[in-house]
């Protein structure tokens, strides 16, 4: 894997999935998070299920159509990222898909740092209102 900073804004994204959380309205219990390595911009969305199709839809809607095609995406080896369908989707889009080390998820530092902040905020929402999404 190359350096931890994208060469320009929105050229490299870190992606991760979190949950399950307590069910929210719409049966949402997972969270997908994408973080731009250069600007630290965060895109996140609650999900009811976590499938490669959901990851692909989120990537298209929240990254490709809003910020253009990035040079690369860094993800862990979760089955939604490390599957033929998502790998082919990235290849067909001209996006390099890189994986962080299984034993060292901190290698995807931007997504992990954003997760920490988001989880802290979700914890506060749950304590205050009992809802996170």
N, CA, C and O atoms as a GROMACS GRO file, in nm:
protein
  532
    1UNK      N    1   0.085  -0.117   0.000
    1UNK     CA    2   0.000   0.000   0.000
    1UNK      C    3   0.090   0.123   0.000
    1UNK      O    4   0.196   0.125   0.062
    2UNK      N    5   0.045   0.226  -0.070
    2UNK     CA    6   0.121   0.349  -0.076
    2UNK      C    7   0.091   0.436   0.043
    2UNK      O    8   0.027   0.392   0.138
    3UNK      N    9   0.138   0.561   0.040
    3UNK     CA   10   0.123   0.653   0.152
    3UNK      C   11  -0.019   0.670   0.200
    3UNK      O   12  -0.114   0.627   0.135
    4UNK      N   13  -0.033   0.734   0.314
    4UNK     CA   14  -0.163   0.750   0.377
    4UNK      C   15  -0.238   0.873   0.330
    4UNK      O   16  -0.351   0.895   0.375
    5UNK      N   17  -0.181   0.954   0.242
    5UNK     CA   18  -0.248   1.076   0.198
    5UNK      C   19  -0.269   1.070   0.048
    5UNK      O   20  -0.177   1.036  -0.027
    6UNK      N   21  -0.392   1.104   0.004
    6UNK     CA   22  -0.418   1.111  -0.138
    6UNK      C   23  -0.338   1.225  -0.199
    6UNK      O   24  -0.305   1.322  -0.131
    7UNK      N   25  -0.308   1.213  -0.327
    7UNK     CA   26  -0.228   1.314  -0.396
    7UNK      C   27  -0.304   1.446  -0.412
    7UNK      O   28  -0.242   1.552  -0.421
    8UNK      N   29  -0.435   1.440  -0.417
    8UNK     CA   30  -0.519   1.558  -0.430
    8UNK      C   31  -0.655   1.524  -0.368
    8UNK      O   32  -0.683   1.407  -0.342
    9UNK      N   33  -0.738   1.626  -0.344
    9UNK     CA   34  -0.868   1.597  -0.282
    9UNK      C   35  -0.949   1.493  -0.361
    9UNK      O   36  -0.959   1.501  -0.484
   10UNK      N   37  -1.003   1.399  -0.290
   10UNK     CA   38  -1.094   1.296  -0.341
   10UNK      C   39  -1.027   1.198  -0.436
   10UNK      O   40  -1.095   1.133  -0.516
   11UNK      N   41  -0.895   1.186  -0.429
   11UNK     CA   42  -0.825   1.088  -0.513
   11UNK      C   43  -0.811   0.953  -0.444
   11UNK      O   44  -0.792   0.852  -0.511
   12UNK      N   45  -0.821   0.950  -0.312
   12UNK     CA   46  -0.811   0.823  -0.238
   12UNK      C   47  -0.909   0.824  -0.121
   12UNK      O   48  -0.910   0.917  -0.040
   13UNK      N   49  -0.990   0.723  -0.114
   13UNK     CA   50  -1.091   0.710  -0.008
   13UNK      C   51  -1.063   0.586   0.075
   13UNK      O   52  -1.020   0.483   0.022
   14UNK      N   53  -1.088   0.596   0.204
   14UNK     CA   54  -1.088   0.480   0.293
   14UNK      C   55  -1.232   0.445   0.322
   14UNK      O   56  -1.313   0.533   0.351
   15UNK      N   57  -1.266   0.317   0.315
   15UNK     CA   58  -1.405   0.275   0.340
   15UNK      C   59  -1.409   0.167   0.448
   15UNK      O   60  -1.318   0.086   0.460
   16UNK      N   61  -1.518   0.169   0.525
   16UNK     CA   62  -1.535   0.070   0.631
   16UNK      C   63  -1.683   0.053   0.661
   16UNK      O   64  -1.765   0.140   0.629
   17UNK      N   65  -1.717  -0.058   0.720
   17UNK     CA   66  -1.853  -0.088   0.765
   17UNK      C   67  -1.852  -0.104   0.916
   17UNK      O   68  -1.759  -0.164   0.971
   18UNK      N   69  -1.955  -0.052   0.983
   18UNK     CA   70  -1.965  -0.062   1.129
   18UNK      C   71  -2.102  -0.118   1.164
   18UNK      O   72  -2.198  -0.105   1.088
   19UNK      N   73  -2.109  -0.182   1.280
   19UNK     CA   74  -2.234  -0.234   1.332
   19UNK      C   75  -2.221  -0.381   1.360
   19UNK      O   76  -2.113  -0.438   1.345
   20UNK      N   77  -2.328  -0.445   1.401
   20UNK     CA   78  -2.463  -0.392   1.408
   20UNK      C   79  -2.484  -0.301   1.529
   20UNK      O   80  -2.423  -0.319   1.635
   21UNK      N   81  -2.572  -0.204   1.509
   21UNK     CA   82  -2.616  -0.113   1.615
   21UNK      C   83  -2.760  -0.149   1.650
   21UNK      O   84  -2.822  -0.230   1.580
   22UNK      N   85  -2.814  -0.091   1.755
   22UNK     CA   86  -2.957  -0.111   1.782
   22UNK      C   87  -3.037  -0.065   1.660
   22UNK      O   88  -3.004   0.036   1.598
   23UNK      N   89  -3.142  -0.139   1.627
   23UNK     CA   90  -3.222  -0.104   1.508
   23UNK      C   91  -3.278   0.036   1.519
   23UNK      O   92  -3.332   0.077   1.622
   24UNK      N   93  -3.265   0.109   1.408
   24UNK     CA   94  -3.317   0.246   1.397
   24UNK      C   95  -3.437   0.241   1.302
   24UNK      O   96  -3.463   0.138   1.241
   25UNK      N   97  -3.510   0.352   1.288
   25UNK     CA   98  -3.622   0.354   1.194
   25UNK      C   99  -3.579   0.304   1.056
   25UNK      O  100  -3.470   0.337   1.009
   26UNK      N  101  -3.665   0.227   0.993
   26UNK     CA  102  -3.631   0.170   0.863
   26UNK      C  103  -3.546   0.045   0.874
   26UNK      O  104  -3.489  -0.001   0.775
   27UNK      N  105  -3.538  -0.011   0.995
   27UNK     CA  106  -3.459  -0.133   1.021
   27UNK      C  107  -3.310  -0.114   0.995
   27UNK      O  108  -3.238  -0.210   0.966
   28UNK      N  109  -3.263   0.010   1.007
   28UNK     CA  110  -3.121   0.038   0.987
   28UNK      C  111  -3.042  -0.009   1.109
   28UNK      O  112  -3.078   0.022   1.223
   29UNK      N  113  -2.934  -0.084   1.084
   29UNK     CA  114  -2.853  -0.128   1.197
   29UNK      C  115  -2.703  -0.131   1.166
   29UNK      O  116  -2.623  -0.170   1.251
   30UNK      N  117  -2.666  -0.089   1.045
   30UNK     CA  118  -2.524  -0.082   1.007
   30UNK      C  119  -2.494   0.059   0.956
   30UNK      O  120  -2.584   0.137   0.926
   31UNK      N  121  -2.365   0.089   0.947
   31UNK     CA  122  -2.321   0.218   0.896
   31UNK      C  123  -2.205   0.195   0.801
   31UNK      O  124  -2.108   0.127   0.836
   32UNK      N  125  -2.214   0.252   0.682
   32UNK     CA  126  -2.102   0.250   0.589
   32UNK      C  127  -2.038   0.388   0.593
   32UNK      O  128  -2.107   0.490   0.590
   33UNK      N  129  -1.905   0.391   0.599
   33UNK     CA  130  -1.830   0.516   0.613
   33UNK      C  131  -1.722   0.521   0.505
   33UNK      O  132  -1.652   0.423   0.481
   34UNK      N  133  -1.710   0.637   0.441
   34UNK     CA  134  -1.602   0.662   0.346
   34UNK      C  135  -1.537   0.795   0.384
   34UNK      O  136  -1.606   0.892   0.413
   35UNK      N  137  -1.403   0.797   0.383
   35UNK     CA  138  -1.329   0.917   0.421
   35UNK      C  139  -1.226   0.948   0.314
   35UNK      O  140  -1.148   0.862   0.274
   36UNK      N  141  -1.226   1.073   0.267
   36UNK     CA  142  -1.124   1.118   0.172
   36UNK      C  143  -0.993   1.138   0.247
   36UNK      O  144  -0.988   1.208   0.348
   37UNK      N  145  -0.887   1.076   0.199
   37UNK     CA  146  -0.757   1.082   0.267
   37UNK      C  147  -0.697   1.221   0.269
   37UNK      O  148  -0.624   1.255   0.362
   38UNK      N  149  -0.725   1.303   0.168
   38UNK     CA  150  -0.663   1.435   0.158
   38UNK      C  151  -0.735   1.538   0.245
   38UNK      O  152  -0.672   1.604   0.328
   39UNK      N  153  -0.866   1.552   0.225
   39UNK     CA  154  -0.942   1.657   0.293
   39UNK      C  155  -1.004   1.612   0.424
   39UNK      O  156  -1.047   1.695   0.505
   40UNK      N  157  -1.010   1.479   0.447
   40UNK     CA  158  -1.076   1.419   0.565
   40UNK      C  159  -1.228   1.430   0.556
   40UNK      O  160  -1.296   1.412   0.657
   41UNK      N  161  -1.282   1.461   0.439
   41UNK     CA  162  -1.426   1.468   0.419
   41UNK      C  163  -1.486   1.330   0.444
   41UNK      O  164  -1.432   1.229   0.399
   42UNK      N  165  -1.598   1.326   0.515
   42UNK     CA  166  -1.662   1.198   0.550
   42UNK      C  167  -1.798   1.186   0.481
   42UNK      O  168  -1.878   1.280   0.483
   43UNK      N  169  -1.822   1.073   0.423
   43UNK     CA  170  -1.953   1.034   0.372
   43UNK      C  171  -1.995   0.911   0.452
   43UNK      O  172  -1.917   0.817   0.464
   44UNK      N  173  -2.115   0.912   0.506
   44UNK     CA  174  -2.164   0.798   0.583
   44UNK      C  175  -2.313   0.781   0.560
   44UNK      O  176  -2.384   0.878   0.532
   45UNK      N  177  -2.360   0.658   0.571
   45UNK     CA  178  -2.501   0.631   0.547
   45UNK      C  179  -2.542   0.507   0.626
   45UNK      O  180  -2.470   0.407   0.627
   46UNK      N  181  -2.659   0.512   0.692
   46UNK     CA  182  -2.707   0.392   0.761
   46UNK      C  183  -2.760   0.290   0.660
   46UNK      O  184  -2.814   0.326   0.555
   47UNK      N  185  -2.742   0.163   0.692
   47UNK     CA  186  -2.788   0.055   0.606
   47UNK      C  187  -2.865  -0.048   0.688
   47UNK      O  188  -2.838  -0.068   0.806
   48UNK      N  189  -2.962  -0.112   0.624
   48UNK     CA  190  -3.033  -0.220   0.689
   48UNK      C  191  -2.958  -0.351   0.678
   48UNK      O  192  -2.959  -0.433   0.770
   49UNK      N  193  -2.892  -0.370   0.565
   49UNK     CA  194  -2.810  -0.489   0.542
   49UNK      C  195  -2.679  -0.444   0.481
   49UNK      O  196  -2.669  -0.333   0.428
   50UNK      N  197  -2.578  -0.529   0.491
   50UNK     CA  198  -2.449  -0.494   0.431
   50UNK      C  199  -2.412  -0.602   0.328
   50UNK      O  200  -2.366  -0.710   0.363
   51UNK      N  201  -2.433  -0.568   0.203
   51UNK     CA  202  -2.402  -0.657   0.092
   51UNK      C  203  -2.310  -0.583  -0.004
   51UNK      O  204  -2.296  -0.461   0.003
   52UNK      N  205  -2.249  -0.658  -0.095
   52UNK     CA  206  -2.164  -0.592  -0.195
   52UNK      C  207  -2.248  -0.498  -0.280
   52UNK      O  208  -2.198  -0.395  -0.326
   53UNK      N  209  -2.375  -0.531  -0.302
   53UNK     CA  210  -2.463  -0.443  -0.381
   53UNK      C  211  -2.486  -0.311  -0.308
   53UNK      O  212  -2.489  -0.205  -0.371
   54UNK      N  213  -2.504  -0.315  -0.177
   54UNK     CA  214  -2.521  -0.193  -0.098
   54UNK      C  215  -2.394  -0.109  -0.100
   54UNK      O  216  -2.400   0.014  -0.112
   55UNK      N  217  -2.279  -0.175  -0.090
   55UNK     CA  218  -2.151  -0.103  -0.093
   55UNK      C  219  -2.131  -0.038  -0.229
   55UNK      O  220  -2.086   0.076  -0.238
   56UNK      N  221  -2.164  -0.110  -0.334
   56UNK     CA  222  -2.151  -0.056  -0.470
   56UNK      C  223  -2.244   0.064  -0.489
   56UNK      O  224  -2.202   0.167  -0.543
   57UNK      N  225  -2.368   0.052  -0.444
   57UNK     CA  226  -2.465   0.162  -0.455
   57UNK      C  227  -2.416   0.285  -0.380
   57UNK      O  228  -2.422   0.396  -0.432
   58UNK      N  229  -2.368   0.266  -0.257
   58UNK     CA  230  -2.317   0.377  -0.177
   58UNK      C  231  -2.197   0.442  -0.247
   58UNK      O  232  -2.188   0.564  -0.255
   59UNK      N  233  -2.106   0.360  -0.297
   59UNK     CA  234  -1.985   0.411  -0.363
   59UNK      C  235  -2.022   0.493  -0.486
   59UNK      O  236  -1.965   0.601  -0.508
   60UNK      N  237  -2.115   0.444  -0.564
   60UNK     CA  238  -2.159   0.518  -0.684
   60UNK      C  239  -2.225   0.649  -0.645
   60UNK      O  240  -2.190   0.755  -0.698
   61UNK      N  241  -2.320   0.642  -0.553
   61UNK     CA  242  -2.400   0.760  -0.516
   61UNK      C  243  -2.320   0.863  -0.437
   61UNK      O  244  -2.331   0.983  -0.464
   62UNK      N  245  -2.242   0.820  -0.341
   62UNK     CA  246  -2.177   0.912  -0.248
   62UNK      C  247  -2.034   0.950  -0.284
   62UNK      O  248  -1.981   1.047  -0.232
   63UNK      N  249  -1.971   0.874  -0.372
   63UNK     CA  250  -1.833   0.907  -0.410
   63UNK      C  251  -1.826   0.940  -0.559
   63UNK      O  252  -1.794   1.053  -0.596
   64UNK      N  253  -1.854   0.843  -0.644
   64UNK     CA  254  -1.834   0.860  -0.788
   64UNK      C  255  -1.915   0.976  -0.845
   64UNK      O  256  -1.861   1.059  -0.918
   65UNK      N  257  -2.045   0.983  -0.814
   65UNK     CA  258  -2.128   1.087  -0.874
   65UNK      C  259  -2.109   1.224  -0.810
   65UNK      O  260  -2.137   1.325  -0.873
   66UNK      N  261  -2.062   1.228  -0.687
   66UNK     CA  262  -2.044   1.357  -0.619
   66UNK      C  263  -1.904   1.414  -0.637
   66UNK      O  264  -1.888   1.535  -0.648
   67UNK      N  265  -1.803   1.327  -0.640
   67UNK     CA  266  -1.664   1.374  -0.640
   67UNK      C  267  -1.583   1.325  -0.759
   67UNK      O  268  -1.465   1.359  -0.771
   68UNK      N  269  -1.642   1.246  -0.845
   68UNK     CA  270  -1.569   1.189  -0.958
   68UNK      C  271  -1.502   1.059  -0.919
   68UNK      O  272  -1.505   1.018  -0.802
   69UNK      N  273  -1.443   0.995  -1.017
   69UNK     CA  274  -1.376   0.867  -0.990
   69UNK      C  275  -1.245   0.891  -0.918
   69UNK      O  276  -1.162   0.968  -0.965
   70UNK      N  277  -1.225   0.826  -0.804
   70UNK     CA  278  -1.098   0.841  -0.734
   70UNK      C  279  -0.991   0.754  -0.799
   70UNK      O  280  -1.020   0.667  -0.881
   71UNK      N  281  -0.869   0.779  -0.762
   71UNK     CA  282  -0.759   0.695  -0.806
   71UNK      C  283  -0.766   0.559  -0.736
   71UNK      O  284  -0.742   0.455  -0.797
   72UNK      N  285  -0.799   0.563  -0.605
   72UNK     CA  286  -0.801   0.437  -0.530
   72UNK      C  287  -0.899   0.442  -0.413
   72UNK      O  288  -0.937   0.548  -0.365
   73UNK      N  289  -0.937   0.323  -0.369
   73UNK     CA  290  -1.018   0.302  -0.249
   73UNK      C  291  -0.941   0.203  -0.162
   73UNK      O  292  -0.892   0.101  -0.210
   74UNK      N  293  -0.932   0.233  -0.033
   74UNK     CA  294  -0.868   0.144   0.063
   74UNK      C  295  -0.977   0.088   0.154
   74UNK      O  296  -1.056   0.164   0.210
   75UNK      N  297  -0.982  -0.043   0.168
   75UNK     CA  298  -1.083  -0.107   0.252
   75UNK      C  299  -1.020  -0.225   0.325
   75UNK      O  300  -0.909  -0.267   0.294
   76UNK      N  301  -1.094  -0.277   0.422
   76UNK     CA  302  -1.047  -0.398   0.489
   76UNK      C  303  -1.088  -0.519   0.403
   76UNK      O  304  -1.144  -0.503   0.295
   77UNK      N  305  -1.060  -0.637   0.452
   77UNK     CA  306  -1.092  -0.758   0.376
   77UNK      C  307  -1.232  -0.809   0.407
   77UNK      O  308  -1.259  -0.928   0.392
   78UNK      N  309  -1.323  -0.720   0.450
   78UNK     CA  310  -1.462  -0.762   0.471
   78UNK      C  311  -1.519  -0.819   0.344
   78UNK      O  312  -1.484  -0.777   0.234
   79UNK      N  313  -1.609  -0.917   0.359
   79UNK     CA  314  -1.660  -0.988   0.241
   79UNK      C  315  -1.733  -0.898   0.143
   79UNK      O  316  -1.746  -0.932   0.025
   80UNK      N  317  -1.783  -0.783   0.189
   80UNK     CA  318  -1.853  -0.691   0.099
   80UNK      C  319  -1.756  -0.616   0.008
   80UNK      O  320  -1.794  -0.571  -0.100
   81UNK      N  321  -1.632  -0.601   0.051
   81UNK     CA  322  -1.529  -0.534  -0.030
   81UNK      C  323  -1.445  -0.636  -0.107
   81UNK      O  324  -1.414  -0.616  -0.224
   82UNK      N  325  -1.408  -0.744  -0.040
   82UNK     CA  326  -1.317  -0.844  -0.096
   82UNK      C  327  -1.398  -0.956  -0.162
   82UNK      O  328  -1.389  -1.072  -0.123
   83UNK      N  329  -1.475  -0.917  -0.262
   83UNK     CA  330  -1.554  -1.015  -0.337
   83UNK      C  331  -1.543  -0.981  -0.486
   83UNK      O  332  -1.512  -0.868  -0.523
   84UNK      N  333  -1.567  -1.080  -0.567
   84UNK     CA  334  -1.553  -1.064  -0.712
   84UNK      C  335  -1.634  -0.945  -0.764
   84UNK      O  336  -1.584  -0.868  -0.847
   85UNK      N  337  -1.758  -0.929  -0.717
   85UNK     CA  338  -1.845  -0.825  -0.770
   85UNK      C  339  -1.791  -0.684  -0.742
   85UNK      O  340  -1.792  -0.599  -0.832
   86UNK      N  341  -1.745  -0.659  -0.620
   86UNK     CA  342  -1.695  -0.525  -0.588
   86UNK      C  343  -1.558  -0.501  -0.653
   86UNK      O  344  -1.529  -0.390  -0.697
   87UNK      N  345  -1.476  -0.604  -0.658
   87UNK     CA  346  -1.345  -0.591  -0.724
   87UNK      C  347  -1.365  -0.559  -0.872
   87UNK      O  348  -1.298  -0.470  -0.925
   88UNK      N  349  -1.456  -0.630  -0.938
   88UNK     CA  350  -1.484  -0.603  -1.080
   88UNK      C  351  -1.544  -0.464  -1.100
   88UNK      O  352  -1.510  -0.394  -1.196
   89UNK      N  353  -1.632  -0.423  -1.009
   89UNK     CA  354  -1.691  -0.289  -1.014
   89UNK      C  355  -1.582  -0.182  -1.012
   89UNK      O  356  -1.584  -0.088  -1.091
   90UNK      N  357  -1.486  -0.196  -0.921
   90UNK     CA  358  -1.376  -0.100  -0.913
   90UNK      C  359  -1.289  -0.106  -1.038
   90UNK      O  360  -1.254  -0.003  -1.095
   91UNK      N  361  -1.255  -0.228  -1.081
   91UNK     CA  362  -1.174  -0.245  -1.202
   91UNK      C  363  -1.241  -0.180  -1.324
   91UNK      O  364  -1.176  -0.107  -1.398
   92UNK      N  365  -1.370  -0.207  -1.342
   92UNK     CA  366  -1.443  -0.152  -1.457
   92UNK      C  367  -1.452   0.000  -1.450
   92UNK      O  368  -1.463   0.066  -1.554
   93UNK      N  369  -1.447   0.055  -1.330
   93UNK     CA  370  -1.453   0.200  -1.311
   93UNK      C  371  -1.315   0.264  -1.321
   93UNK      O  372  -1.304   0.387  -1.322
   94UNK      N  373  -1.210   0.182  -1.328
   94UNK     CA  374  -1.074   0.235  -1.334
   94UNK      C  375  -1.021   0.278  -1.199
   94UNK      O  376  -0.928   0.360  -1.191
   95UNK      N  377  -1.078   0.225  -1.092
   95UNK     CA  378  -1.038   0.259  -0.956
   95UNK      C  379  -0.958   0.144  -0.897
   95UNK      O  380  -1.002   0.029  -0.902
   96UNK      N  381  -0.841   0.174  -0.843
   96UNK     CA  382  -0.758   0.071  -0.780
   96UNK      C  383  -0.815   0.042  -0.641
   96UNK      O  384  -0.832   0.134  -0.560
   97UNK      N  385  -0.844  -0.084  -0.613
   97UNK     CA  386  -0.894  -0.125  -0.482
   97UNK      C  387  -0.777  -0.183  -0.404
   97UNK      O  388  -0.717  -0.282  -0.445
   98UNK      N  389  -0.746  -0.121  -0.290
   98UNK     CA  390  -0.637  -0.167  -0.205
   98UNK      C  391  -0.697  -0.217  -0.074
   98UNK      O  392  -0.801  -0.168  -0.029
   99UNK      N  393  -0.631  -0.314  -0.015
   99UNK     CA  394  -0.679  -0.369   0.112
   99UNK      C  395  -0.580  -0.342   0.223
   99UNK      O  396  -0.458  -0.353   0.204
  100UNK      N  397  -0.634  -0.306   0.340
  100UNK     CA  398  -0.549  -0.292   0.458
  100UNK      C  399  -0.520  -0.433   0.510
  100UNK      O  400  -0.591  -0.528   0.476
  101UNK      N  401  -0.418  -0.446   0.591
  101UNK     CA  402  -0.380  -0.575   0.645
  101UNK      C  403  -0.486  -0.624   0.743
  101UNK      O  404  -0.535  -0.546   0.825
  102UNK      N  405  -0.520  -0.752   0.736
  102UNK     CA  406  -0.621  -0.809   0.824
  102UNK      C  407  -0.584  -0.791   0.970
  102UNK      O  408  -0.668  -0.754   1.052
  103UNK      N  409  -0.458  -0.818   1.004
  103UNK     CA  410  -0.415  -0.809   1.144
  103UNK      C  411  -0.387  -0.666   1.187
  103UNK      O  412  -0.357  -0.641   1.304
  104UNK      N  413  -0.396  -0.572   1.094
  104UNK     CA  414  -0.362  -0.433   1.126
  104UNK      C  415  -0.458  -0.337   1.057
  104UNK      O  416  -0.420  -0.268   0.963
  105UNK      N  417  -0.586  -0.332   1.103
  105UNK     CA  418  -0.684  -0.246   1.036
  105UNK      C  419  -0.650  -0.098   1.045
  105UNK      O  420  -0.704  -0.018   0.968
  106UNK      N  421  -0.561  -0.060   1.137
  106UNK     CA  422  -0.522   0.080   1.149
  106UNK      C  423  -0.450   0.128   1.023
  106UNK      O  424  -0.432   0.249   1.004
  107UNK      N  425  -0.408   0.035   0.936
  107UNK     CA  426  -0.345   0.074   0.810
  107UNK      C  427  -0.442   0.157   0.726
  107UNK      O  428  -0.400   0.237   0.643
  108UNK      N  429  -0.571   0.137   0.746
  108UNK     CA  430  -0.673   0.220   0.681
  108UNK      C  431  -0.706   0.332   0.779
  108UNK      O  432  -0.820   0.346   0.823
  109UNK      N  433  -0.606   0.412   0.812
  109UNK     CA  434  -0.613   0.510   0.919
  109UNK      C  435  -0.724   0.611   0.908
  109UNK      O  436  -0.787   0.645   1.009
  110UNK      N  437  -0.751   0.662   0.788
  110UNK     CA  438  -0.854   0.765   0.774
  110UNK      C  439  -0.991   0.710   0.810
  110UNK      O  440  -1.066   0.775   0.884
  111UNK      N  441  -1.025   0.593   0.760
  111UNK     CA  442  -1.156   0.536   0.791
  111UNK      C  443  -1.166   0.501   0.939
  111UNK      O  444  -1.270   0.522   1.001
  112UNK      N  445  -1.058   0.448   0.996
  112UNK     CA  446  -1.060   0.412   1.138
  112UNK      C  447  -1.074   0.537   1.227
  112UNK      O  448  -1.146   0.533   1.327
  113UNK      N  449  -1.006   0.646   1.191
  113UNK     CA  450  -1.017   0.770   1.269
  113UNK      C  451  -1.158   0.828   1.259
  113UNK      O  452  -1.215   0.873   1.359
  114UNK      N  453  -1.215   0.826   1.139
  114UNK     CA  454  -1.352   0.875   1.122
  114UNK      C  455  -1.450   0.787   1.200
  114UNK      O  456  -1.543   0.837   1.262
  115UNK      N  457  -1.427   0.656   1.196
  115UNK     CA  458  -1.514   0.564   1.271
  115UNK      C  459  -1.515   0.599   1.419
  115UNK      O  460  -1.620   0.599   1.482
  116UNK      N  461  -1.399   0.629   1.473
  116UNK     CA  462  -1.389   0.663   1.615
  116UNK      C  463  -1.474   0.786   1.646
  116UNK      O  464  -1.548   0.787   1.745
  117UNK      N  465  -1.464   0.890   1.564
  117UNK     CA  466  -1.542   1.012   1.585
  117UNK      C  467  -1.691   0.986   1.567
  117UNK      O  468  -1.773   1.033   1.647
  118UNK      N  469  -1.726   0.912   1.463
  118UNK     CA  470  -1.867   0.883   1.437
  118UNK      C  471  -1.926   0.798   1.549
  118UNK      O  472  -2.036   0.825   1.596
  119UNK      N  473  -1.853   0.696   1.592
  119UNK     CA  474  -1.904   0.610   1.699
  119UNK      C  475  -1.922   0.688   1.828
  119UNK      O  476  -2.017   0.663   1.903
  120UNK      N  477  -1.832   0.782   1.855
  120UNK     CA  478  -1.847   0.866   1.974
  120UNK      C  479  -1.976   0.948   1.964
  120UNK      O  480  -2.052   0.957   2.061
  121UNK      N  481  -2.001   1.007   1.848
  121UNK     CA  482  -2.124   1.084   1.828
  121UNK      C  483  -2.249   0.997   1.836
  121UNK      O  484  -2.349   1.038   1.894
  122UNK      N  485  -2.243   0.877   1.779
  122UNK     CA  486  -2.358   0.786   1.786
  122UNK      C  487  -2.386   0.745   1.930
  122UNK      O  488  -2.502   0.736   1.970
  123UNK      N  489  -2.281   0.721   2.006
  123UNK     CA  490  -2.297   0.684   2.147
  123UNK      C  491  -2.370   0.796   2.222
  123UNK      O  492  -2.459   0.769   2.303
  124UNK      N  493  -2.332   0.920   2.194
  124UNK     CA  494  -2.397   1.034   2.260
  124UNK      C  495  -2.544   1.045   2.218
  124UNK      O  496  -2.629   1.075   2.301
  125UNK      N  497  -2.573   1.020   2.090
  125UNK     CA  498  -2.712   1.023   2.044
  125UNK      C  499  -2.795   0.914   2.111
  125UNK      O  500  -2.908   0.938   2.152
  126UNK      N  501  -2.738   0.795   2.120
  126UNK     CA  502  -2.810   0.685   2.184
  126UNK      C  503  -2.839   0.715   2.330
  126UNK      O  504  -2.948   0.686   2.379
  127UNK      N  505  -2.742   0.775   2.399
  127UNK     CA  506  -2.763   0.809   2.539
  127UNK      C  507  -2.871   0.916   2.554
  127UNK      O  508  -2.952   0.911   2.647
  128UNK      N  509  -2.872   1.012   2.463
  128UNK     CA  510  -2.965   1.125   2.474
  128UNK      C  511  -3.107   1.090   2.427
  128UNK      O  512  -3.205   1.125   2.493
  129UNK      N  513  -3.117   1.023   2.313
  129UNK     CA  514  -3.248   1.003   2.252
  129UNK      C  515  -3.282   0.857   2.226
  129UNK      O  516  -3.397   0.825   2.195
  130UNK      N  517  -3.185   0.769   2.237
  130UNK     CA  518  -3.211   0.629   2.208
  130UNK      C  519  -3.216   0.595   2.061
  130UNK      O  520  -3.251   0.483   2.024
  131UNK      N  521  -3.180   0.692   1.972
  131UNK     CA  522  -3.179   0.669   1.828
  131UNK      C  523  -3.046   0.716   1.771
  131UNK      O  524  -2.993   0.819   1.813
  132UNK      N  525  -2.994   0.643   1.676
  132UNK     CA  526  -2.867   0.682   1.616
  132UNK      C  527  -2.883   0.721   1.469
  132UNK      O  528  -2.795   0.789   1.415
  133UNK      N  529  -2.990   0.681   1.404
  133UNK     CA  530  -3.007   0.714   1.261
  133UNK      C  531  -3.134   0.793   1.240
  133UNK      O  532  -3.166   0.829   1.127
   0.00000   0.00000   0.00000
